Amino acid sequence: MTSTAAALAAVRPDGEVVASTLGQRAVDKVTGWLSGRTSRRGFLLRAGLLGTALAVDPKGYVLRPGTAYAAVCGPGSGATSGWTVFCATINDGVNACPPGSRAGICASSCWSCSCESGLPGTCDQRKVCCNAFRYGQCNQDVRQVGGVHCRVVSCTPPWKFERCSTAPATDNRTVDHNSDRLPQAYTPITSQYIFLGENGSVLGASVYGELVTAGGRAQRYQRGRISYKSSTGARETVGPVADRYVAIGAEAGPLGFPVTSPLPVTGGSGQRFENGRISSSDLTGAWETQGAIAVAYTSSGAEGGHLGFPTGGDTLVGDGLGRYTLFQRGRISFSAGTGAHAVDGAIHERYVQLGAEGGSLGYPTADVVIESNSPFKRLGLPPDRRQEFERGTLMADGRTGLVVVIPRF
C-alpha cells in the first residue's frame, strides 16, 4: 500500500473480492464491524485482505474496500460513485502505481495529485486523488499520508509480496467493477500469471488487456509476456529473452509460441519455442537459433555445450543457399543439401579465414570427428580433429593446433 498511490487489492478467481489498507491496530475492530454488515459469502477469512481508504482531512471519511477483477465495467463506474479509479485507466494501461505517486506526511496542498475523475471516453471515470489515505495494513513501517490515486488489481494476496497483515474482509459490491484497460476475463494466461505471483512476480504488472495473436493470445507485462495457444499452454517470456522475442515478431515470428518457461542455465538463461530457442547472457545479449540450427545447438549441449551462447541471430549466407549462427566458440552452418553442423576451435578459425560458407570449402557436411588413432590421444594430449566440407577437409593437429587444408578435386 502506498501513500498518494494505489489502493492495492485483489479478487479470487471465483469472483470474491479482496482488498487492502487500514492501520494494523484498527484491523480487528473494523473486521468485526464488517462481519456484521456483509454476507457470509462476502466475508471469507481464508481469501481476503482488508482494505480501506481512510480520510484524514475534510474531504470526508471513507471506508470502502477496493477492487475487482470482473468482465464488465459494472455499476459505480462514474465520478460520483465514491470509488477510486483503477490504476490501469490513468497509468497508460499499467496495473501499478503511477510514477511519482509516493509522498511524505503532508496536507492535501502538497499531494502529488488533485481531485478529478478518470479518463474521458473510458468506462472507468471514478475518482482520482479525492480520498485521503494513511499507511496501515501494508508497509506499516512507513508513516505517510496522502491522496489515493487509484486501485491496483491483484488476485494474489498482497501479503505474499508486501509487508502486510493477513486479516481479511471482502465487499461483494465491487465484484462488477473494472477498467477497459485491464484484462477482461479469467483465462489460461490469467491462471499462469496468478501462479507466478502476479504483480509480485518477475513479470511485474499487466499492461492493457490480452491480445489476439497468430493462432492464440498474448498478454504484455512490465517485464515480459505470456503467450498461449491450446497446443503449447500458457508460457511466460521474461527480460531480455522477451525483448528479443518481440523484436523478431513474437508469436507471429519465426519461432512461434514458447513451449517451456524460462530455463536457468549457467551464466544466463534459455528458452525453447516451437521452431527454435532464445539464449541470453550478460556478455552476449539475447539471440535466437532457428530450425535445424536450433536442433543441432540443443544436441551439442546448448548454452552449456562447447559452443557457448549465441552472439548474433540467424544470418543468411550471401549465396542465398543457407544460413548460419555465430556462437562464443564457433558457428553452426546450414543448407538444405548439407544439413546443420557445428564448426569450432582451430578448425573454425581456419574456416573463417578461408571465407566460411562462401569460401573455397563451402558448407560443412558433417560434425567434427576425433581421430581414434591419433598418436597425441594415446599420449594423453589433445587428439587430432577432422571435419569434412563440400569441397575439402580440415585437419587440426592436436598438439600444435595447426590446421591443414585438404582440397577435394
Buried (B, 14 or more C-beta within 10 A) or exposed (E): BBBBBBBBBBBBEEBBBBBBBBBBEBBEEBBEEBEEEBEEEBBBEEBBBBBBBBBBEEBEEBBBBBBBBBEEBBEBBBBEBBBBBBBBBBBEBBBBBBEEBBBEBBEBEEBBBEBBBBBEEBBBBBBBBBBBBBBBBBBBEBEBBBBBBBBBBBBBBBBBBBEBBBBBBBBBBBBBBBBBBBBBEBBBBBBBBBEBBBBBBBBBBBBBBBBEBEBBBBBBBBBBBBBBBEEBBBBBBBBBBBBBBBEBEBBEBBBBBBBEBBBEBEBBBBBBBBBBBBBBBEEBBBBBBBBBBBBBBBEBEBBEBBBBBBBBBBEEBEEEBBBBBBBBBBBBBBBEEBBBBBBBBBBBBBBBEBEBBBEEBBBBBEBBEEBEEBEBBEEEEBBBBBBBBBBBBBBBBBEEBEBEBEEEE
